[in-house]
Amino acid sequence: MASGVLVLEAIVLMLVSGPMILVYDVRPAVGLSVCLGLGFAALLTCGLLGKPVGVVAGSVLQAAAVALGFVVPVMFVLGSIFAALWVAAVLLGRRVDAIKAEHSARPSGGSS
């Protein structure tokens, strides 16, 4: 679930480079570097999700997406939505992992 959030966020981050350059007069080199860099970082973070550093990297990425709102104001809204989805995905993922661990720890007995 968290990887799905990151992939969708990567798409949004990469697409925001257009308005950033055309509407908000950011230099193309800066706009493309920032947006494409954050987008690729989101995709790379998907590969780190199995490790504790993945959740930290994803959380930092959420903060960066919200901070992009200082340049493109709609990113305050979009970044906040993705941050909320990120928190939900991480919490639900932990809950699912706990349930799986509990289920696998039960002895597998016959029917009663």
Sequence and secondary structure as in RCSB ss.txt:
>XXXX:A:sequence
MASGVLVLEAIVLMLVSGPMILVYDVRPAVGLSVCLGLGFAALLTCGLLGKPVGVVAGSVLQAAAVALGFVVPVM
FVLGSIFAALWVAAVLLGRRVDAIKAEHSARPSGGSS
>XXXX:A:secstr
 HHHHHHHHHHHHHHTHHHHHHTS   HHHHHHHHHHHHHHHHHHHHHTTSHHHHHHHHHHHHHHHHGGGTSTHH
HHHHHHHHHHHHHHHHHHHHHHHHHHHHHHS      
